[in-house]
């Protein structure tokens, strides 16, 4: 169940600049999981990813990631652009692309 509430008129929410979102990746890509709980971003090699329609990347089962990192932004290490959000569902990791 999802509920929505109207925002007060005086609230201004920052939005992510569309130019800073990257929809491209390849096996040569290195992606970074960014989270304030980490001392340094967690790198994910592009060879450990595969397409998982619709609009997701599936991480290989052997990739070890702490469950509290679910929901963290994932960026392209070369461009610094946001790719998506790290998701943990049904015991499997994926990146939900934006």
Buried (B, 14 or more C-beta within 10 A) or exposed (E): EEEEEEEEEEEEEEEEEEEEBBEEBEEEBBBBBBBEEEEEBBEBEBEBBEEBEEEBBBBEEEEEBEEEBBEBBBBBEEEEBBBBBBBBEEEEBBBBBB
